[in-house]
Each structure stands twice: as C-alpha cells, then as structure tokens.
Amino acid sequence: MKLNVENVSISVLNTDIIKDISLQVNGKQFVGLIGPNGCGKSTLLKSIYKVIKPQQGKVFLDNTDILKSSPKLVSRHMGVVGQFNELSFDFTVREMVMMGRTPHKKMLETDNERDHEIVEQALGKVHLTGHADRNYVSLSGGEKQRVVLARVLAQQPQFLILDEPTNHLDIKYQLQILNIVRGLGIGILAALHDLELAAEYCDYLYVVKKGQIVVHGKPADILTREMIGEVFDVDCEIYTNPVTGGLGIAYLSTR
C-alpha cells in the first residue's frame, strides 16, 4: 500500500508543531523519520494514525482517506507500535495478542478458530509462543514490546507505523524488533532515534527539524557530517563499518 501525506500542519496552543509536511511511502518501502528530540516526529505520526487532528493536510493510504475514515476501518489496514506499552490491567500474552483481532469483528462477536490461528502465527513470528500463558506484566521491556508487535500483526495490517518503538530497549531487543518488522514485506513508516540503525534498516529517510522536513533521500546520500552537525548540533565522522559494510558514525563532540 502507498502512504501519501500531503501538506500536514499541526498547532498546539497557538504554537506551530508541524509545518506543511509532505511525505510518501511507496509499496514495501521502510521509510524513516529522524530528527532531534522535540522536532515533531511523534506528533506527525500521531496525526497519521488519528490520535491528533491536523489543522490542515491530507493523509491517504492508497485510496482510503485516513483523516475522514473511522478508527476501526483504519485499524484494518494500518498497525501502530509505539514507545511505551504499560498496562494497569493484567492479561495473558495470548489475550493481549487476541485484542488485535478486534478491528475485524462485530460487536460481541466471539473469537473463532481462524482468530486463534492468526494469534498463534503472530506469536510465532515474534518468538513468544512459549510465553503465551504468561501474564503480560511479568515480562521484560523487550518481551512486552514483542507482545505489542504480535498484537499488531494479529490485525493483519497492510501498513505499519513505528513511533520510536526501540527507544527504551537494549540493543538485542532493538535488533529483534527491527528485523521482525523488516521481514513483514509491507510498507513501514518509522520514527527512529539511532542514526546508524536508521541507515541500516531504512530504504529512505526524512529529516525533521523544528517541525519541517529539511532534507530527504537515501541514507547514504543524506547522512553526512554536515547534515548531522546542522540538525543534531553534534560533530561526527562518517565511515564505512569494516564488518557490515554499512554506514558508521563516530560522534566527536556537541556544538
């Protein structure tokens, strides 16, 4: 599916947070949003998945007008994995993942055999089959994030939004989450904090500063010493990782 965001602007308390942003995700692209804290990445994503209503702009997923469609309809096509997933109520892992079937069911409709099959498949994809009967609150942060991802997979989305889903995780779980979503074969728009991970996993990047897109392109083309200095106020050196052959960044000092 193709995501098309056109001229989105968002203001909060008369302060412009997002200023006329447009972007696209074509087909099975993994597209990243990068930028310093507070630049508007999460606010933009929240407008795309209908948590915040923009003052202007359009969002289409193929021919579906996201901003004019019901949340249930949007949830049949678009999944979201965010940063923090703490719950006040306890459920088993399987019960949590089964919640992902909700957009496809009528009110009071019971879970059927197909629902259970989809849930087990989702648990298998995130390597949590053996944790299905554990209580969600007993899990580690990385395990909780994989449960949330499994719940999204149970929605069977055709497009996925990641709102800095790996920020509070150690590197093992960061790599697990990103490897799983990259292997789904669907379009992904992700706000990412780590520039080297963004370079490794993303096909295309949009750089956000003060609510605006300042540059966009392939990671190898735009992740330059000059751009990182201007956007992140950090001096660095860019090099080729001798092990992976990918882009490496050596941070030297803040400006």
C-alpha beads as a LAMMPS data file, in Angstrom:
LAMMPS data file: protein, C-alpha beads

255 atoms
254 bonds

1 atom types
1 bond types

-500.0 500.0 xlo xhi
-500.0 500.0 ylo yhi
-500.0 500.0 zlo zhi

Masses

1 110.0

Atoms # bond

1 1 1 0.000 0.000 0.000
2 1 1 1.100 3.574 -0.631
3 1 1 1.014 6.195 2.128
4 1 1 0.696 9.765 0.912
5 1 1 0.905 12.613 3.438
6 1 1 0.133 16.000 1.909
7 1 1 0.833 19.407 3.484
8 1 1 0.082 18.440 7.088
9 1 1 0.283 21.241 9.659
10 1 1 -0.383 20.966 13.394
11 1 1 -0.574 23.723 16.006
12 1 1 -0.938 23.315 19.756
13 1 1 -1.827 26.339 21.915
14 1 1 -1.005 28.678 19.017
15 1 1 2.421 27.085 18.582
16 1 1 3.271 25.514 15.228
17 1 1 4.495 21.969 15.835
18 1 1 4.298 20.583 12.292
19 1 1 4.672 22.962 9.361
20 1 1 3.375 21.882 5.958
21 1 1 4.962 18.417 5.869
22 1 1 4.517 16.089 2.905
23 1 1 5.998 12.611 2.529
24 1 1 5.395 9.273 0.840
25 1 1 5.937 5.587 1.497
26 1 1 5.709 3.547 -1.688
27 1 1 4.806 -0.126 -1.670
28 1 1 7.033 -2.163 0.637
29 1 1 9.444 0.648 1.499
30 1 1 10.877 1.005 5.014
31 1 1 10.915 4.793 5.449
32 1 1 12.412 6.508 8.470
33 1 1 11.788 9.803 10.231
34 1 1 14.819 11.130 12.080
35 1 1 15.478 14.352 13.928
36 1 1 16.318 15.724 17.389
37 1 1 14.008 15.294 20.369
38 1 1 11.031 17.630 20.199
39 1 1 11.275 18.199 16.447
40 1 1 7.743 16.868 15.816
41 1 1 8.304 13.285 14.633
42 1 1 5.850 11.658 17.055
43 1 1 3.304 14.452 16.610
44 1 1 3.353 13.904 12.854
45 1 1 2.898 10.150 13.268
46 1 1 0.021 10.665 15.709
47 1 1 -1.753 12.750 13.079
48 1 1 -1.304 9.932 10.559
49 1 1 -2.830 7.319 12.869
50 1 1 -5.607 9.637 14.034
51 1 1 -4.619 10.475 17.616
52 1 1 -4.123 14.156 16.749
53 1 1 -6.206 16.042 14.207
54 1 1 -4.126 18.335 11.992
55 1 1 -5.256 21.864 11.223
56 1 1 -4.622 21.231 7.540
57 1 1 -3.464 18.491 5.232
58 1 1 -4.472 15.108 3.857
59 1 1 -3.419 11.539 4.589
60 1 1 -4.204 8.723 2.165
61 1 1 -3.413 5.026 2.356
62 1 1 -3.967 4.011 -1.237
63 1 1 -7.478 5.384 -1.874
64 1 1 -8.521 5.463 1.789
65 1 1 -8.822 8.971 3.222
66 1 1 -7.399 8.272 6.678
67 1 1 -8.484 11.531 8.301
68 1 1 -12.104 11.042 7.191
69 1 1 -12.323 7.307 7.949
70 1 1 -13.384 5.608 11.173
71 1 1 -10.647 4.347 13.534
72 1 1 -11.928 0.798 13.094
73 1 1 -11.623 0.996 9.311
74 1 1 -8.129 2.471 9.584
75 1 1 -7.114 -0.286 12.027
76 1 1 -7.988 -2.933 9.458
77 1 1 -5.252 -1.580 7.228
78 1 1 -2.758 0.214 9.498
79 1 1 -0.969 -1.044 12.604
80 1 1 0.908 1.071 15.157
81 1 1 3.720 0.176 17.564
82 1 1 4.631 2.963 19.985
83 1 1 7.277 3.639 22.622
84 1 1 5.653 2.685 25.905
85 1 1 3.222 -0.132 26.498
86 1 1 2.468 -0.323 30.212
87 1 1 -0.967 -1.526 31.330
88 1 1 -2.905 -1.035 34.553
89 1 1 -4.769 -4.304 33.975
90 1 1 -3.136 -7.671 33.588
91 1 1 -3.798 -10.051 30.712
92 1 1 -2.028 -13.115 29.448
93 1 1 0.178 -12.712 26.417
94 1 1 -2.340 -14.633 24.287
95 1 1 -5.210 -12.398 25.474
96 1 1 -3.177 -9.304 24.616
97 1 1 -2.458 -10.532 21.114
98 1 1 -6.089 -11.576 20.559
99 1 1 -7.052 -7.908 21.032
100 1 1 -5.509 -7.323 17.619
101 1 1 -8.433 -9.143 16.035
102 1 1 -10.921 -6.521 17.299
103 1 1 -10.997 -4.357 14.124
104 1 1 -12.132 -7.381 12.109
105 1 1 -15.002 -8.389 14.401
106 1 1 -18.540 -7.216 15.020
107 1 1 -19.659 -6.089 18.458
108 1 1 -19.847 -9.052 20.889
109 1 1 -18.627 -11.457 18.203
110 1 1 -16.702 -14.312 19.793
111 1 1 -13.232 -15.479 18.808
112 1 1 -13.281 -18.271 16.244
113 1 1 -10.810 -20.893 15.083
114 1 1 -9.353 -18.597 12.448
115 1 1 -8.726 -15.884 15.067
116 1 1 -6.808 -18.370 17.200
117 1 1 -4.753 -19.493 14.207
118 1 1 -3.794 -15.898 13.395
119 1 1 -2.838 -15.222 17.025
120 1 1 -0.613 -18.303 17.193
121 1 1 1.048 -17.303 13.932
122 1 1 1.702 -13.801 15.303
123 1 1 3.205 -15.201 18.497
124 1 1 5.444 -17.438 16.413
125 1 1 6.715 -14.528 14.317
126 1 1 7.884 -12.665 17.444
127 1 1 9.241 -15.824 19.090
128 1 1 6.858 -15.757 22.049
129 1 1 4.893 -18.974 21.573
130 1 1 6.305 -20.338 24.823
131 1 1 5.170 -17.216 26.709
132 1 1 1.522 -17.319 25.562
133 1 1 0.116 -18.122 29.016
134 1 1 2.388 -15.757 30.950
135 1 1 0.997 -12.575 32.450
136 1 1 1.929 -9.516 30.413
137 1 1 3.094 -7.524 33.450
138 1 1 5.629 -10.222 34.327
139 1 1 7.559 -9.721 31.079
140 1 1 10.691 -7.707 30.403
141 1 1 10.515 -4.491 28.404
142 1 1 11.722 -6.185 25.242
143 1 1 9.239 -9.029 25.647
144 1 1 6.378 -6.570 26.201
145 1 1 7.289 -4.739 23.027
146 1 1 7.246 -8.002 21.084
147 1 1 3.799 -8.783 22.524
148 1 1 2.568 -5.421 21.294
149 1 1 4.076 -6.121 17.899
150 1 1 2.340 -9.521 17.846
151 1 1 -0.949 -7.822 18.666
152 1 1 -0.416 -5.507 15.698
153 1 1 0.445 -8.471 13.473
154 1 1 -2.826 -10.112 14.512
155 1 1 -4.580 -7.113 12.963
156 1 1 -3.078 -8.266 9.659
157 1 1 -2.189 -4.706 8.665
158 1 1 -1.043 -3.790 5.200
159 1 1 0.946 -0.852 6.544
160 1 1 2.842 -0.304 9.797
161 1 1 3.790 2.786 11.777
162 1 1 6.577 2.592 14.352
163 1 1 6.717 5.516 16.801
164 1 1 10.247 5.144 18.228
165 1 1 9.463 1.584 19.358
166 1 1 13.033 0.725 20.364
167 1 1 13.999 3.853 22.314
168 1 1 13.986 2.297 25.791
169 1 1 15.226 -1.164 24.778
170 1 1 18.736 -2.630 24.844
171 1 1 20.414 -3.381 21.542
172 1 1 19.352 -7.066 21.462
173 1 1 15.653 -6.174 21.523
174 1 1 16.129 -3.217 19.177
175 1 1 17.555 -5.564 16.559
176 1 1 14.867 -8.193 17.187
177 1 1 12.029 -5.725 16.675
178 1 1 13.531 -4.131 13.566
179 1 1 14.434 -7.464 11.984
180 1 1 10.903 -8.757 12.530
181 1 1 9.185 -5.730 11.000
182 1 1 11.590 -5.548 8.062
183 1 1 10.738 -9.138 7.254
184 1 1 6.993 -8.490 7.049
185 1 1 7.108 -7.316 3.451
186 1 1 4.768 -4.359 3.990
187 1 1 5.168 -0.577 3.930
188 1 1 6.644 0.903 7.113
189 1 1 6.993 4.473 8.388
190 1 1 9.182 4.634 11.485
191 1 1 10.436 7.395 13.758
192 1 1 13.875 6.242 14.866
193 1 1 16.333 7.654 17.366
194 1 1 19.520 5.803 16.416
195 1 1 21.011 7.118 13.167
196 1 1 23.091 4.030 12.470
197 1 1 20.046 1.778 12.867
198 1 1 18.107 4.132 10.593
199 1 1 20.857 3.831 7.992
200 1 1 20.897 0.035 8.297
201 1 1 17.159 -0.626 8.115
202 1 1 15.592 2.221 6.143
203 1 1 15.341 2.488 2.374
204 1 1 14.648 6.213 2.561
205 1 1 14.843 8.917 5.241
206 1 1 13.087 12.185 6.005
207 1 1 14.952 14.515 8.365
208 1 1 12.779 16.701 10.597
209 1 1 13.921 19.857 12.370
210 1 1 11.600 22.281 14.154
211 1 1 8.522 20.748 12.559
212 1 1 9.741 20.830 8.973
213 1 1 11.349 18.399 6.542
214 1 1 14.811 19.826 5.929
215 1 1 16.206 17.064 3.706
216 1 1 15.171 13.652 2.435
217 1 1 16.758 10.867 0.430
218 1 1 18.575 7.556 0.677
219 1 1 20.509 7.147 3.955
220 1 1 23.919 7.010 2.292
221 1 1 23.180 10.251 0.437
222 1 1 21.888 12.401 3.285
223 1 1 23.601 11.119 6.451
224 1 1 26.591 13.397 6.106
225 1 1 28.815 15.078 8.641
226 1 1 27.423 18.447 7.593
227 1 1 23.764 17.447 7.911
228 1 1 24.220 15.789 11.302
229 1 1 26.055 18.854 12.559
230 1 1 23.371 21.250 11.372
231 1 1 20.367 19.209 12.548
232 1 1 21.648 17.496 15.699
233 1 1 24.347 20.006 16.819
234 1 1 26.951 17.241 17.004
235 1 1 30.328 16.945 15.323
236 1 1 30.996 13.495 13.897
237 1 1 32.858 11.466 11.325
238 1 1 31.108 9.184 8.821
239 1 1 32.855 5.933 7.903
240 1 1 32.184 2.525 6.378
241 1 1 31.769 -0.194 9.003
242 1 1 34.539 -2.727 8.228
243 1 1 32.401 -5.665 9.423
244 1 1 28.976 -4.946 7.928
245 1 1 29.957 -2.642 5.089
246 1 1 27.222 -0.291 6.294
247 1 1 27.386 3.325 7.341
248 1 1 29.068 4.070 10.680
249 1 1 29.016 7.276 12.710
250 1 1 31.713 8.298 15.211
251 1 1 30.388 11.082 17.442
252 1 1 33.113 13.521 18.475
253 1 1 31.548 16.360 20.477
254 1 1 28.482 18.535 20.887
255 1 1 28.432 22.023 19.474

Bonds

1 1 1 2
2 1 2 3
3 1 3 4
4 1 4 5
5 1 5 6
6 1 6 7
7 1 7 8
8 1 8 9
9 1 9 10
10 1 10 11
11 1 11 12
12 1 12 13
13 1 13 14
14 1 14 15
15 1 15 16
16 1 16 17
17 1 17 18
18 1 18 19
19 1 19 20
20 1 20 21
21 1 21 22
22 1 22 23
23 1 23 24
24 1 24 25
25 1 25 26
26 1 26 27
27 1 27 28
28 1 28 29
29 1 29 30
30 1 30 31
31 1 31 32
32 1 32 33
33 1 33 34
34 1 34 35
35 1 35 36
36 1 36 37
37 1 37 38
38 1 38 39
39 1 39 40
40 1 40 41
41 1 41 42
42 1 42 43
43 1 43 44
44 1 44 45
45 1 45 46
46 1 46 47
47 1 47 48
48 1 48 49
49 1 49 50
50 1 50 51
51 1 51 52
52 1 52 53
53 1 53 54
54 1 54 55
55 1 55 56
56 1 56 57
57 1 57 58
58 1 58 59
59 1 59 60
60 1 60 61
61 1 61 62
62 1 62 63
63 1 63 64
64 1 64 65
65 1 65 66
66 1 66 67
67 1 67 68
68 1 68 69
69 1 69 70
70 1 70 71
71 1 71 72
72 1 72 73
73 1 73 74
74 1 74 75
75 1 75 76
76 1 76 77
77 1 77 78
78 1 78 79
79 1 79 80
80 1 80 81
81 1 81 82
82 1 82 83
83 1 83 84
84 1 84 85
85 1 85 86
86 1 86 87
87 1 87 88
88 1 88 89
89 1 89 90
90 1 90 91
91 1 91 92
92 1 92 93
93 1 93 94
94 1 94 95
95 1 95 96
96 1 96 97
97 1 97 98
98 1 98 99
99 1 99 100
100 1 100 101
101 1 101 102
102 1 102 103
103 1 103 104
104 1 104 105
105 1 105 106
106 1 106 107
107 1 107 108
108 1 108 109
109 1 109 110
110 1 110 111
111 1 111 112
112 1 112 113
113 1 113 114
114 1 114 115
115 1 115 116
116 1 116 117
117 1 117 118
118 1 118 119
119 1 119 120
120 1 120 121
121 1 121 122
122 1 122 123
123 1 123 124
124 1 124 125
125 1 125 126
126 1 126 127
127 1 127 128
128 1 128 129
129 1 129 130
130 1 130 131
131 1 131 132
132 1 132 133
133 1 133 134
134 1 134 135
135 1 135 136
136 1 136 137
137 1 137 138
138 1 138 139
139 1 139 140
140 1 140 141
141 1 141 142
142 1 142 143
143 1 143 144
144 1 144 145
145 1 145 146
146 1 146 147
147 1 147 148
148 1 148 149
149 1 149 150
150 1 150 151
151 1 151 152
152 1 152 153
153 1 153 154
154 1 154 155
155 1 155 156
156 1 156 157
157 1 157 158
158 1 158 159
159 1 159 160
160 1 160 161
161 1 161 162
162 1 162 163
163 1 163 164
164 1 164 165
165 1 165 166
166 1 166 167
167 1 167 168
168 1 168 169
169 1 169 170
170 1 170 171
171 1 171 172
172 1 172 173
173 1 173 174
174 1 174 175
175 1 175 176
176 1 176 177
177 1 177 178
178 1 178 179
179 1 179 180
180 1 180 181
181 1 181 182
182 1 182 183
183 1 183 184
184 1 184 185
185 1 185 186
186 1 186 187
187 1 187 188
188 1 188 189
189 1 189 190
190 1 190 191
191 1 191 192
192 1 192 193
193 1 193 194
194 1 194 195
195 1 195 196
196 1 196 197
197 1 197 198
198 1 198 199
199 1 199 200
200 1 200 201
201 1 201 202
202 1 202 203
203 1 203 204
204 1 204 205
205 1 205 206
206 1 206 207
207 1 207 208
208 1 208 209
209 1 209 210
210 1 210 211
211 1 211 212
212 1 212 213
213 1 213 214
214 1 214 215
215 1 215 216
216 1 216 217
217 1 217 218
218 1 218 219
219 1 219 220
220 1 220 221
221 1 221 222
222 1 222 223
223 1 223 224
224 1 224 225
225 1 225 226
226 1 226 227
227 1 227 228
228 1 228 229
229 1 229 230
230 1 230 231
231 1 231 232
232 1 232 233
233 1 233 234
234 1 234 235
235 1 235 236
236 1 236 237
237 1 237 238
238 1 238 239
239 1 239 240
240 1 240 241
241 1 241 242
242 1 242 243
243 1 243 244
244 1 244 245
245 1 245 246
246 1 246 247
247 1 247 248
248 1 248 249
249 1 249 250
250 1 250 251
251 1 251 252
252 1 252 253
253 1 253 254
254 1 254 255
